């Protein structure tokens, strides 16, 4: 699975846990919803969340035209 590094502080809406910049996440999939690109990720400590591409470092961001899930 591809990995990425958080660029901003992200709060997991399910658990309320705060994830800090420089934490590595596994990218499970890329999806489009209401003309926005979203990333389905897995945290280092387990669990997952959906993030915006701006939440991860520039070099790991998918293109806006990408709408497929990664396997």
CHARMM internal coordinates of N, CA and C (Angstrom, degrees):
IC EDIT
DIST 1 N 1 CA 1.4485
DIST 1 CA 1 C 1.5282
ANGL 1 N 1 CA 1 C 109.59
DIST 1 C 2 N 1.3301
ANGL 1 CA 1 C 2 N 117.00
DIHE 1 N 1 CA 1 C 2 N 140.08
DIST 2 N 2 CA 1.4609
ANGL 1 C 2 N 2 CA 119.33
DIHE 1 CA 1 C 2 N 2 CA 175.70
DIST 2 CA 2 C 1.5325
ANGL 2 N 2 CA 2 C 110.42
DIHE 1 C 2 N 2 CA 2 C -69.12
DIST 2 C 3 N 1.3110
ANGL 2 CA 2 C 3 N 114.79
DIHE 2 N 2 CA 2 C 3 N 149.70
DIST 3 N 3 CA 1.4619
ANGL 2 C 3 N 3 CA 119.94
DIHE 2 CA 2 C 3 N 3 CA 177.81
DIST 3 CA 3 C 1.5227
ANGL 3 N 3 CA 3 C 109.54
DIHE 2 C 3 N 3 CA 3 C -119.41
DIST 3 C 4 N 1.3221
ANGL 3 CA 3 C 4 N 115.31
DIHE 3 N 3 CA 3 C 4 N 160.76
DIST 4 N 4 CA 1.4661
ANGL 3 C 4 N 4 CA 122.15
DIHE 3 CA 3 C 4 N 4 CA 177.59
DIST 4 CA 4 C 1.5202
ANGL 4 N 4 CA 4 C 107.62
DIHE 3 C 4 N 4 CA 4 C -145.24
DIST 4 C 5 N 1.3177
ANGL 4 CA 4 C 5 N 116.03
DIHE 4 N 4 CA 4 C 5 N 164.62
DIST 5 N 5 CA 1.4516
ANGL 4 C 5 N 5 CA 121.79
DIHE 4 CA 4 C 5 N 5 CA 179.08
DIST 5 CA 5 C 1.5168
ANGL 5 N 5 CA 5 C 109.35
DIHE 4 C 5 N 5 CA 5 C -113.84
DIST 5 C 6 N 1.3263
ANGL 5 CA 5 C 6 N 116.81
DIHE 5 N 5 CA 5 C 6 N 134.24
DIST 6 N 6 CA 1.4661
ANGL 5 C 6 N 6 CA 120.20
DIHE 5 CA 5 C 6 N 6 CA 178.72
DIST 6 CA 6 C 1.5162
ANGL 6 N 6 CA 6 C 110.18
DIHE 5 C 6 N 6 CA 6 C -63.80
DIST 6 C 7 N 1.3097
ANGL 6 CA 6 C 7 N 116.12
DIHE 6 N 6 CA 6 C 7 N 142.11
DIST 7 N 7 CA 1.4625
ANGL 6 C 7 N 7 CA 122.45
DIHE 6 CA 6 C 7 N 7 CA 177.49
DIST 7 CA 7 C 1.5157
ANGL 7 N 7 CA 7 C 110.47
DIHE 6 C 7 N 7 CA 7 C -103.14
DIST 7 C 8 N 1.3148
ANGL 7 CA 7 C 8 N 117.28
DIHE 7 N 7 CA 7 C 8 N -27.45
DIST 8 N 8 CA 1.4550
ANGL 7 C 8 N 8 CA 122.05
DIHE 7 CA 7 C 8 N 8 CA -177.23
DIST 8 CA 8 C 1.5272
ANGL 8 N 8 CA 8 C 110.18
DIHE 7 C 8 N 8 CA 8 C -125.40
DIST 8 C 9 N 1.3138
ANGL 8 CA 8 C 9 N 116.12
DIHE 8 N 8 CA 8 C 9 N 168.01
DIST 9 N 9 CA 1.4665
ANGL 8 C 9 N 9 CA 120.65
DIHE 8 CA 8 C 9 N 9 CA 172.82
DIST 9 CA 9 C 1.5258
ANGL 9 N 9 CA 9 C 106.98
DIHE 8 C 9 N 9 CA 9 C -73.09
DIST 9 C 10 N 1.3362
ANGL 9 CA 9 C 10 N 116.13
DIHE 9 N 9 CA 9 C 10 N 131.39
DIST 10 N 10 CA 1.4670
ANGL 9 C 10 N 10 CA 121.39
DIHE 9 CA 9 C 10 N 10 CA -178.40
DIST 10 CA 10 C 1.5244
ANGL 10 N 10 CA 10 C 108.41
DIHE 9 C 10 N 10 CA 10 C -126.93
DIST 10 C 11 N 1.3320
ANGL 10 CA 10 C 11 N 116.05
DIHE 10 N 10 CA 10 C 11 N 131.52
DIST 11 N 11 CA 1.4643
ANGL 10 C 11 N 11 CA 120.80
DIHE 10 CA 10 C 11 N 11 CA 174.81
DIST 11 CA 11 C 1.5217
ANGL 11 N 11 CA 11 C 108.18
DIHE 10 C 11 N 11 CA 11 C -101.08
DIST 11 C 12 N 1.3352
ANGL 11 CA 11 C 12 N 116.69
DIHE 11 N 11 CA 11 C 12 N 125.71
DIST 12 N 12 CA 1.4578
ANGL 11 C 12 N 12 CA 121.63
DIHE 11 CA 11 C 12 N 12 CA 177.44
DIST 12 CA 12 C 1.5274
ANGL 12 N 12 CA 12 C 107.36
DIHE 11 C 12 N 12 CA 12 C -70.68
DIST 12 C 13 N 1.3430
ANGL 12 CA 12 C 13 N 118.25
DIHE 12 N 12 CA 12 C 13 N 117.56
DIST 13 N 13 CA 1.4656
ANGL 12 C 13 N 13 CA 119.57
DIHE 12 CA 12 C 13 N 13 CA -176.94
DIST 13 CA 13 C 1.5249
ANGL 13 N 13 CA 13 C 113.68
DIHE 12 C 13 N 13 CA 13 C -66.80
DIST 13 C 14 N 1.3146
ANGL 13 CA 13 C 14 N 117.70
DIHE 13 N 13 CA 13 C 14 N -22.08
DIST 14 N 14 CA 1.4650
ANGL 13 C 14 N 14 CA 120.45
DIHE 13 CA 13 C 14 N 14 CA -179.49
DIST 14 CA 14 C 1.5176
ANGL 14 N 14 CA 14 C 112.37
DIHE 13 C 14 N 14 CA 14 C -78.01
DIST 14 C 15 N 1.3277
ANGL 14 CA 14 C 15 N 116.70
DIHE 14 N 14 CA 14 C 15 N -42.63
DIST 15 N 15 CA 1.4655
ANGL 14 C 15 N 15 CA 120.41
DIHE 14 CA 14 C 15 N 15 CA -174.81
DIST 15 CA 15 C 1.5185
ANGL 15 N 15 CA 15 C 113.25
DIHE 14 C 15 N 15 CA 15 C -107.20
DIST 15 C 16 N 1.3340
ANGL 15 CA 15 C 16 N 117.67
DIHE 15 N 15 CA 15 C 16 N -20.09
DIST 16 N 16 CA 1.4528
ANGL 15 C 16 N 16 CA 121.44
DIHE 15 CA 15 C 16 N 16 CA -176.53
DIST 16 CA 16 C 1.5197
ANGL 16 N 16 CA 16 C 113.09
DIHE 15 C 16 N 16 CA 16 C 83.68
DIST 16 C 17 N 1.3389
ANGL 16 CA 16 C 17 N 117.35
DIHE 16 N 16 CA 16 C 17 N -2.99
DIST 17 N 17 CA 1.4677
ANGL 16 C 17 N 17 CA 121.55
DIHE 16 CA 16 C 17 N 17 CA -179.46
DIST 17 CA 17 C 1.5243
ANGL 17 N 17 CA 17 C 110.14
DIHE 16 C 17 N 17 CA 17 C -68.27
DIST 17 C 18 N 1.3254
ANGL 17 CA 17 C 18 N 115.92
DIHE 17 N 17 CA 17 C 18 N 139.79
DIST 18 N 18 CA 1.4621
ANGL 17 C 18 N 18 CA 122.23
DIHE 17 CA 17 C 18 N 18 CA 179.01
DIST 18 CA 18 C 1.5232
ANGL 18 N 18 CA 18 C 108.98
DIHE 17 C 18 N 18 CA 18 C -94.65
DIST 18 C 19 N 1.3278
ANGL 18 CA 18 C 19 N 115.69
DIHE 18 N 18 CA 18 C 19 N 131.06
DIST 19 N 19 CA 1.4674
ANGL 18 C 19 N 19 CA 122.13
DIHE 18 CA 18 C 19 N 19 CA 177.67
DIST 19 CA 19 C 1.5196
ANGL 19 N 19 CA 19 C 107.40
DIHE 18 C 19 N 19 CA 19 C -111.53
DIST 19 C 20 N 1.3190
ANGL 19 CA 19 C 20 N 116.28
DIHE 19 N 19 CA 19 C 20 N 129.58
DIST 20 N 20 CA 1.4618
ANGL 19 C 20 N 20 CA 122.34
DIHE 19 CA 19 C 20 N 20 CA -172.91
DIST 20 CA 20 C 1.5199
ANGL 20 N 20 CA 20 C 113.00
DIHE 19 C 20 N 20 CA 20 C -91.43
DIST 20 C 21 N 1.3542
ANGL 20 CA 20 C 21 N 116.51
DIHE 20 N 20 CA 20 C 21 N 156.59
DIST 21 N 21 CA 1.4653
ANGL 20 C 21 N 21 CA 119.51
DIHE 20 CA 20 C 21 N 21 CA 174.21
DIST 21 CA 21 C 1.5269
ANGL 21 N 21 CA 21 C 109.76
DIHE 20 C 21 N 21 CA 21 C -55.57
DIST 21 C 22 N 1.2763
ANGL 21 CA 21 C 22 N 115.71
DIHE 21 N 21 CA 21 C 22 N 149.62
DIST 22 N 22 CA 1.4672
ANGL 21 C 22 N 22 CA 126.67
DIHE 21 CA 21 C 22 N 22 CA -178.25
DIST 22 CA 22 C 1.5246
ANGL 22 N 22 CA 22 C 112.63
DIHE 21 C 22 N 22 CA 22 C 83.47
DIST 22 C 23 N 1.3511
ANGL 22 CA 22 C 23 N 119.31
DIHE 22 N 22 CA 22 C 23 N -3.88
DIST 23 N 23 CA 1.4714
ANGL 22 C 23 N 23 CA 120.24
DIHE 22 CA 22 C 23 N 23 CA 172.91
DIST 23 CA 23 C 1.5278
ANGL 23 N 23 CA 23 C 108.54
DIHE 22 C 23 N 23 CA 23 C -72.76
DIST 23 C 24 N 1.3060
ANGL 23 CA 23 C 24 N 116.24
DIHE 23 N 23 CA 23 C 24 N 138.21
DIST 24 N 24 CA 1.4542
ANGL 23 C 24 N 24 CA 121.55
DIHE 23 CA 23 C 24 N 24 CA 178.33
DIST 24 CA 24 C 1.5188
ANGL 24 N 24 CA 24 C 109.73
DIHE 23 C 24 N 24 CA 24 C -89.91
DIST 24 C 25 N 1.3295
ANGL 24 CA 24 C 25 N 116.23
DIHE 24 N 24 CA 24 C 25 N 136.39
DIST 25 N 25 CA 1.4581
ANGL 24 C 25 N 25 CA 122.34
DIHE 24 CA 24 C 25 N 25 CA 176.61
DIST 25 CA 25 C 1.5259
ANGL 25 N 25 CA 25 C 108.62
DIHE 24 C 25 N 25 CA 25 C -124.35
DIST 25 C 26 N 1.3218
ANGL 25 CA 25 C 26 N 116.14
DIHE 25 N 25 CA 25 C 26 N 153.09
DIST 26 N 26 CA 1.4525
ANGL 25 C 26 N 26 CA 122.28
DIHE 25 CA 25 C 26 N 26 CA 175.35
DIST 26 CA 26 C 1.5209
ANGL 26 N 26 CA 26 C 107.93
DIHE 25 C 26 N 26 CA 26 C -94.05
DIST 26 C 27 N 1.3175
ANGL 26 CA 26 C 27 N 117.97
DIHE 26 N 26 CA 26 C 27 N 130.09
DIST 27 N 27 CA 1.4608
ANGL 26 C 27 N 27 CA 121.33
DIHE 26 CA 26 C 27 N 27 CA 178.51
DIST 27 CA 27 C 1.5239
ANGL 27 N 27 CA 27 C 108.11
DIHE 26 C 27 N 27 CA 27 C -88.65
DIST 27 C 28 N 1.3278
ANGL 27 CA 27 C 28 N 116.01
DIHE 27 N 27 CA 27 C 28 N 115.50
DIST 28 N 28 CA 1.4608
ANGL 27 C 28 N 28 CA 121.79
DIHE 27 CA 27 C 28 N 28 CA -178.53
DIST 28 CA 28 C 1.5207
ANGL 28 N 28 CA 28 C 112.18
DIHE 27 C 28 N 28 CA 28 C -91.87
DIST 28 C 29 N 1.3230
ANGL 28 CA 28 C 29 N 117.24
DIHE 28 N 28 CA 28 C 29 N -28.61
DIST 29 N 29 CA 1.4533
ANGL 28 C 29 N 29 CA 119.60
DIHE 28 CA 28 C 29 N 29 CA -178.66
DIST 29 CA 29 C 1.5111
ANGL 29 N 29 CA 29 C 112.54
DIHE 28 C 29 N 29 CA 29 C -171.25
DIST 29 C 30 N 1.3271
ANGL 29 CA 29 C 30 N 114.74
DIHE 29 N 29 CA 29 C 30 N 161.78
DIST 30 N 30 CA 1.4537
ANGL 29 C 30 N 30 CA 122.59
DIHE 29 CA 29 C 30 N 30 CA 177.50
DIST 30 CA 30 C 1.5186
ANGL 30 N 30 CA 30 C 106.54
DIHE 29 C 30 N 30 CA 30 C -124.28
DIST 30 C 31 N 1.3292
ANGL 30 CA 30 C 31 N 116.54
DIHE 30 N 30 CA 30 C 31 N 131.93
DIST 31 N 31 CA 1.4573
ANGL 30 C 31 N 31 CA 119.25
DIHE 30 CA 30 C 31 N 31 CA -179.58
DIST 31 CA 31 C 1.5176
ANGL 31 N 31 CA 31 C 111.00
DIHE 30 C 31 N 31 CA 31 C -139.64
DIST 31 C 32 N 1.3193
ANGL 31 CA 31 C 32 N 115.34
DIHE 31 N 31 CA 31 C 32 N 161.85
DIST 32 N 32 CA 1.4559
ANGL 31 C 32 N 32 CA 123.07
DIHE 31 CA 31 C 32 N 32 CA 177.41
DIST 32 CA 32 C 1.5244
ANGL 32 N 32 CA 32 C 108.00
DIHE 31 C 32 N 32 CA 32 C -111.75
DIST 32 C 33 N 1.3369
ANGL 32 CA 32 C 33 N 117.25
DIHE 32 N 32 CA 32 C 33 N 135.72
DIST 33 N 33 CA 1.4482
ANGL 32 C 33 N 33 CA 122.30
DIHE 32 CA 32 C 33 N 33 CA 176.24
DIST 33 CA 33 C 1.5249
ANGL 33 N 33 CA 33 C 107.97
DIHE 32 C 33 N 33 CA 33 C -147.61
DIST 33 C 34 N 1.3222
ANGL 33 CA 33 C 34 N 116.63
DIHE 33 N 33 CA 33 C 34 N 121.55
DIST 34 N 34 CA 1.4641
ANGL 33 C 34 N 34 CA 121.80
DIHE 33 CA 33 C 34 N 34 CA -178.48
DIST 34 CA 34 C 1.5271
ANGL 34 N 34 CA 34 C 111.63
DIHE 33 C 34 N 34 CA 34 C 52.76
DIST 34 C 35 N 1.3270
ANGL 34 CA 34 C 35 N 115.94
DIHE 34 N 34 CA 34 C 35 N 44.90
DIST 35 N 35 CA 1.4692
ANGL 34 C 35 N 35 CA 123.62
DIHE 34 CA 34 C 35 N 35 CA 179.02
DIST 35 CA 35 C 1.5245
ANGL 35 N 35 CA 35 C 113.78
DIHE 34 C 35 N 35 CA 35 C 62.87
DIST 35 C 36 N 1.3327
ANGL 35 CA 35 C 36 N 117.06
DIHE 35 N 35 CA 35 C 36 N 22.67
DIST 36 N 36 CA 1.4698
ANGL 35 C 36 N 36 CA 121.26
DIHE 35 CA 35 C 36 N 36 CA 174.93
DIST 36 CA 36 C 1.5107
ANGL 36 N 36 CA 36 C 109.05
DIHE 35 C 36 N 36 CA 36 C -119.20
DIST 36 C 37 N 1.3201
ANGL 36 CA 36 C 37 N 116.55
DIHE 36 N 36 CA 36 C 37 N 143.79
DIST 37 N 37 CA 1.4501
ANGL 36 C 37 N 37 CA 121.96
DIHE 36 CA 36 C 37 N 37 CA 175.51
DIST 37 CA 37 C 1.5220
ANGL 37 N 37 CA 37 C 108.16
DIHE 36 C 37 N 37 CA 37 C -88.33
DIST 37 C 38 N 1.3215
ANGL 37 CA 37 C 38 N 116.19
DIHE 37 N 37 CA 37 C 38 N 132.65
DIST 38 N 38 CA 1.4623
ANGL 37 C 38 N 38 CA 122.43
DIHE 37 CA 37 C 38 N 38 CA 178.21
DIST 38 CA 38 C 1.5187
ANGL 38 N 38 CA 38 C 109.09
DIHE 37 C 38 N 38 CA 38 C -127.14
DIST 38 C 39 N 1.3190
ANGL 38 CA 38 C 39 N 116.46
DIHE 38 N 38 CA 38 C 39 N 148.03
DIST 39 N 39 CA 1.4587
ANGL 38 C 39 N 39 CA 121.85
DIHE 38 CA 38 C 39 N 39 CA 178.97
DIST 39 CA 39 C 1.5218
ANGL 39 N 39 CA 39 C 109.66
DIHE 38 C 39 N 39 CA 39 C -114.06
DIST 39 C 40 N 1.3198
ANGL 39 CA 39 C 40 N 116.39
DIHE 39 N 39 CA 39 C 40 N 127.96
DIST 40 N 40 CA 1.4613
ANGL 39 C 40 N 40 CA 121.04
DIHE 39 CA 39 C 40 N 40 CA 174.35
DIST 40 CA 40 C 1.5255
ANGL 40 N 40 CA 40 C 105.70
DIHE 39 C 40 N 40 CA 40 C -90.88
DIST 40 C 41 N 1.3336
ANGL 40 CA 40 C 41 N 117.20
DIHE 40 N 40 CA 40 C 41 N 120.29
DIST 41 N 41 CA 1.4702
ANGL 40 C 41 N 41 CA 121.50
DIHE 40 CA 40 C 41 N 41 CA -174.47
DIST 41 CA 41 C 1.5270
ANGL 41 N 41 CA 41 C 111.51
DIHE 40 C 41 N 41 CA 41 C -125.44
DIST 41 C 42 N 1.3150
ANGL 41 CA 41 C 42 N 114.46
DIHE 41 N 41 CA 41 C 42 N 161.43
DIST 42 N 42 CA 1.4570
ANGL 41 C 42 N 42 CA 122.64
DIHE 41 CA 41 C 42 N 42 CA 174.89
DIST 42 CA 42 C 1.5259
ANGL 42 N 42 CA 42 C 107.19
DIHE 41 C 42 N 42 CA 42 C -118.51
DIST 42 C 43 N 1.3359
ANGL 42 CA 42 C 43 N 115.71
DIHE 42 N 42 CA 42 C 43 N 129.61
DIST 43 N 43 CA 1.4651
ANGL 42 C 43 N 43 CA 120.91
DIHE 42 CA 42 C 43 N 43 CA 178.90
DIST 43 CA 43 C 1.5179
ANGL 43 N 43 CA 43 C 110.62
DIHE 42 C 43 N 43 CA 43 C -73.35
DIST 43 C 44 N 1.3343
ANGL 43 CA 43 C 44 N 116.61
DIHE 43 N 43 CA 43 C 44 N 157.94
DIST 44 N 44 CA 1.4687
ANGL 43 C 44 N 44 CA 121.88
DIHE 43 CA 43 C 44 N 44 CA 176.98
DIST 44 CA 44 C 1.5214
ANGL 44 N 44 CA 44 C 111.39
DIHE 43 C 44 N 44 CA 44 C -58.09
DIST 44 C 45 N 1.3232
ANGL 44 CA 44 C 45 N 117.25
DIHE 44 N 44 CA 44 C 45 N -40.61
DIST 45 N 45 CA 1.4530
ANGL 44 C 45 N 45 CA 121.59
DIHE 44 CA 44 C 45 N 45 CA -176.80
DIST 45 CA 45 C 1.5201
ANGL 45 N 45 CA 45 C 114.22
DIHE 44 C 45 N 45 CA 45 C -86.64
DIST 45 C 46 N 1.3321
ANGL 45 CA 45 C 46 N 117.26
DIHE 45 N 45 CA 45 C 46 N 8.58
DIST 46 N 46 CA 1.4498
ANGL 45 C 46 N 46 CA 121.21
DIHE 45 CA 45 C 46 N 46 CA -178.27
DIST 46 CA 46 C 1.5148
ANGL 46 N 46 CA 46 C 111.48
DIHE 45 C 46 N 46 CA 46 C 100.98
DIST 46 C 47 N 1.2985
ANGL 46 CA 46 C 47 N 116.52
DIHE 46 N 46 CA 46 C 47 N 165.21
DIST 47 N 47 CA 1.4513
ANGL 46 C 47 N 47 CA 121.39
DIHE 46 CA 46 C 47 N 47 CA -176.70
DIST 47 CA 47 C 1.5116
ANGL 47 N 47 CA 47 C 110.46
DIHE 46 C 47 N 47 CA 47 C 81.74
DIST 47 C 48 N 1.3069
ANGL 47 CA 47 C 48 N 116.15
DIHE 47 N 47 CA 47 C 48 N 173.20
DIST 48 N 48 CA 1.4515
ANGL 47 C 48 N 48 CA 119.68
DIHE 47 CA 47 C 48 N 48 CA -178.10
DIST 48 CA 48 C 1.5102
ANGL 48 N 48 CA 48 C 111.89
DIHE 47 C 48 N 48 CA 48 C -149.28
DIST 48 C 49 N 1.3166
ANGL 48 CA 48 C 49 N 114.64
DIHE 48 N 48 CA 48 C 49 N 177.94
DIST 49 N 49 CA 1.4547
ANGL 48 C 49 N 49 CA 121.03
DIHE 48 CA 48 C 49 N 49 CA -174.90
DIST 49 CA 49 C 1.5272
ANGL 49 N 49 CA 49 C 107.73
DIHE 48 C 49 N 49 CA 49 C -166.15
DIST 49 C 50 N 1.3124
ANGL 49 CA 49 C 50 N 116.01
DIHE 49 N 49 CA 49 C 50 N 169.38
DIST 50 N 50 CA 1.4600
ANGL 49 C 50 N 50 CA 122.12
DIHE 49 CA 49 C 50 N 50 CA 172.15
DIST 50 CA 50 C 1.5264
ANGL 50 N 50 CA 50 C 107.17
DIHE 49 C 50 N 50 CA 50 C -112.16
DIST 50 C 51 N 1.3386
ANGL 50 CA 50 C 51 N 115.82
DIHE 50 N 50 CA 50 C 51 N 129.76
DIST 51 N 51 CA 1.4621
ANGL 50 C 51 N 51 CA 121.63
DIHE 50 CA 50 C 51 N 51 CA -178.30
DIST 51 CA 51 C 1.5134
ANGL 51 N 51 CA 51 C 110.95
DIHE 50 C 51 N 51 CA 51 C -121.77
DIST 51 C 52 N 1.3187
ANGL 51 CA 51 C 52 N 115.94
DIHE 51 N 51 CA 51 C 52 N 160.02
DIST 52 N 52 CA 1.4573
ANGL 51 C 52 N 52 CA 121.79
DIHE 51 CA 51 C 52 N 52 CA 169.88
DIST 52 CA 52 C 1.5289
ANGL 52 N 52 CA 52 C 108.09
DIHE 51 C 52 N 52 CA 52 C -83.49
DIST 52 C 53 N 1.3362
ANGL 52 CA 52 C 53 N 118.22
DIHE 52 N 52 CA 52 C 53 N 148.95
DIST 53 N 53 CA 1.4618
ANGL 52 C 53 N 53 CA 120.11
DIHE 52 CA 52 C 53 N 53 CA 178.29
DIST 53 CA 53 C 1.5300
ANGL 53 N 53 CA 53 C 113.65
DIHE 52 C 53 N 53 CA 53 C -56.68
DIST 53 C 54 N 1.3262
ANGL 53 CA 53 C 54 N 118.73
DIHE 53 N 53 CA 53 C 54 N -28.07
DIST 54 N 54 CA 1.4687
ANGL 53 C 54 N 54 CA 121.22
DIHE 53 CA 53 C 54 N 54 CA -179.94
DIST 54 CA 54 C 1.5285
ANGL 54 N 54 CA 54 C 112.14
DIHE 53 C 54 N 54 CA 54 C -69.55
DIST 54 C 55 N 1.3457
ANGL 54 CA 54 C 55 N 117.80
DIHE 54 N 54 CA 54 C 55 N -12.00
DIST 55 N 55 CA 1.4608
ANGL 54 C 55 N 55 CA 121.07
DIHE 54 CA 54 C 55 N 55 CA 178.58
DIST 55 CA 55 C 1.5272
ANGL 55 N 55 CA 55 C 112.91
DIHE 54 C 55 N 55 CA 55 C -80.15
DIST 55 C 56 N 1.3380
ANGL 55 CA 55 C 56 N 117.12
DIHE 55 N 55 CA 55 C 56 N -11.70
DIST 56 N 56 CA 1.4644
ANGL 55 C 56 N 56 CA 119.47
DIHE 55 CA 55 C 56 N 56 CA 179.88
DIST 56 CA 56 C 1.5231
ANGL 56 N 56 CA 56 C 109.66
DIHE 55 C 56 N 56 CA 56 C -115.86
DIST 56 C 57 N 1.3245
ANGL 56 CA 56 C 57 N 116.47
DIHE 56 N 56 CA 56 C 57 N 166.23
DIST 57 N 57 CA 1.4625
ANGL 56 C 57 N 57 CA 121.22
DIHE 56 CA 56 C 57 N 57 CA -176.25
DIST 57 CA 57 C 1.5230
ANGL 57 N 57 CA 57 C 112.15
DIHE 56 C 57 N 57 CA 57 C -61.28
DIST 57 C 58 N 1.3006
ANGL 57 CA 57 C 58 N 115.77
DIHE 57 N 57 CA 57 C 58 N 148.04
DIST 58 N 58 CA 1.4658
ANGL 57 C 58 N 58 CA 124.25
DIHE 57 CA 57 C 58 N 58 CA -176.07
DIST 58 CA 58 C 1.5308
ANGL 58 N 58 CA 58 C 113.08
DIHE 57 C 58 N 58 CA 58 C -50.29
DIST 58 C 59 N 1.3279
ANGL 58 CA 58 C 59 N 118.58
DIHE 58 N 58 CA 58 C 59 N -44.63
DIST 59 N 59 CA 1.4617
ANGL 58 C 59 N 59 CA 120.54
DIHE 58 CA 58 C 59 N 59 CA -174.33
DIST 59 CA 59 C 1.5234
ANGL 59 N 59 CA 59 C 112.93
DIHE 58 C 59 N 59 CA 59 C -67.69
DIST 59 C 60 N 1.3232
ANGL 59 CA 59 C 60 N 118.27
DIHE 59 N 59 CA 59 C 60 N -17.51
DIST 60 N 60 CA 1.4610
ANGL 59 C 60 N 60 CA 121.20
DIHE 59 CA 59 C 60 N 60 CA -178.54
DIST 60 CA 60 C 1.5224
ANGL 60 N 60 CA 60 C 113.07
DIHE 59 C 60 N 60 CA 60 C -100.45
DIST 60 C 61 N 1.3207
ANGL 60 CA 60 C 61 N 118.18
DIHE 60 N 60 CA 60 C 61 N -0.44
DIST 61 N 61 CA 1.4607
ANGL 60 C 61 N 61 CA 120.88
DIHE 60 CA 60 C 61 N 61 CA -175.34
DIST 61 CA 61 C 1.5235
ANGL 61 N 61 CA 61 C 111.00
DIHE 60 C 61 N 61 CA 61 C -73.77
DIST 61 C 62 N 1.3341
ANGL 61 CA 61 C 62 N 117.07
DIHE 61 N 61 CA 61 C 62 N 135.07
DIST 62 N 62 CA 1.4720
ANGL 61 C 62 N 62 CA 120.30
DIHE 61 CA 61 C 62 N 62 CA 176.06
DIST 62 CA 62 C 1.5163
ANGL 62 N 62 CA 62 C 109.68
DIHE 61 C 62 N 62 CA 62 C -77.25
DIST 62 C 63 N 1.3273
ANGL 62 CA 62 C 63 N 115.89
DIHE 62 N 62 CA 62 C 63 N 158.73
DIST 63 N 63 CA 1.4600
ANGL 62 C 63 N 63 CA 119.46
DIHE 62 CA 62 C 63 N 63 CA 175.89
DIST 63 CA 63 C 1.5253
ANGL 63 N 63 CA 63 C 109.44
DIHE 62 C 63 N 63 CA 63 C -70.04
DIST 63 C 64 N 1.3134
ANGL 63 CA 63 C 64 N 117.64
DIHE 63 N 63 CA 63 C 64 N 154.79
DIST 64 N 64 CA 1.4573
ANGL 63 C 64 N 64 CA 122.52
DIHE 63 CA 63 C 64 N 64 CA -178.37
DIST 64 CA 64 C 1.5183
ANGL 64 N 64 CA 64 C 111.99
DIHE 63 C 64 N 64 CA 64 C -64.89
DIST 64 C 65 N 1.3234
ANGL 64 CA 64 C 65 N 118.41
DIHE 64 N 64 CA 64 C 65 N -24.47
DIST 65 N 65 CA 1.4606
ANGL 64 C 65 N 65 CA 121.04
DIHE 64 CA 64 C 65 N 65 CA -177.94
DIST 65 CA 65 C 1.5261
ANGL 65 N 65 CA 65 C 112.30
DIHE 64 C 65 N 65 CA 65 C -82.67
DIST 65 C 66 N 1.3034
ANGL 65 CA 65 C 66 N 117.76
DIHE 65 N 65 CA 65 C 66 N -6.01
DIST 66 N 66 CA 1.4551
ANGL 65 C 66 N 66 CA 122.59
DIHE 65 CA 65 C 66 N 66 CA -177.14
DIST 66 CA 66 C 1.5228
ANGL 66 N 66 CA 66 C 109.77
DIHE 65 C 66 N 66 CA 66 C -77.29
DIST 66 C 67 N 1.3165
ANGL 66 CA 66 C 67 N 118.66
DIHE 66 N 66 CA 66 C 67 N 122.59
DIST 67 N 67 CA 1.4412
ANGL 66 C 67 N 67 CA 120.83
DIHE 66 CA 66 C 67 N 67 CA -178.05
DIST 67 CA 67 C 1.5133
ANGL 67 N 67 CA 67 C 113.83
DIHE 66 C 67 N 67 CA 67 C -132.28
DIST 67 C 68 N 1.3284
ANGL 67 CA 67 C 68 N 117.69
DIHE 67 N 67 CA 67 C 68 N 15.00
DIST 68 N 68 CA 1.4595
ANGL 67 C 68 N 68 CA 120.56
DIHE 67 CA 67 C 68 N 68 CA -176.80
DIST 68 CA 68 C 1.5132
ANGL 68 N 68 CA 68 C 110.68
DIHE 67 C 68 N 68 CA 68 C -102.69
DIST 68 C 69 N 1.2952
ANGL 68 CA 68 C 69 N 116.04
DIHE 68 N 68 CA 68 C 69 N 158.59
DIST 69 N 69 CA 1.4580
ANGL 68 C 69 N 69 CA 121.11
DIHE 68 CA 68 C 69 N 69 CA 175.98
DIST 69 CA 69 C 1.5176
ANGL 69 N 69 CA 69 C 109.69
DIHE 68 C 69 N 69 CA 69 C -87.30
DIST 69 C 70 N 1.2951
ANGL 69 CA 69 C 70 N 116.40
DIHE 69 N 69 CA 69 C 70 N 144.53
DIST 70 N 70 CA 1.4587
ANGL 69 C 70 N 70 CA 121.17
DIHE 69 CA 69 C 70 N 70 CA 175.58
DIST 70 CA 70 C 1.5169
ANGL 70 N 70 CA 70 C 108.65
DIHE 69 C 70 N 70 CA 70 C -86.21
DIST 70 C 71 N 1.3036
ANGL 70 CA 70 C 71 N 117.34
DIHE 70 N 70 CA 70 C 71 N 145.71
DIST 71 N 71 CA 1.4722
ANGL 70 C 71 N 71 CA 120.95
DIHE 70 CA 70 C 71 N 71 CA 177.86
DIST 71 CA 71 C 1.4959
ANGL 71 N 71 CA 71 C 110.16
DIHE 70 C 71 N 71 CA 71 C -114.69
END
COOR INIT
IC SEED 1 N 1 CA 1 C
IC BUILD
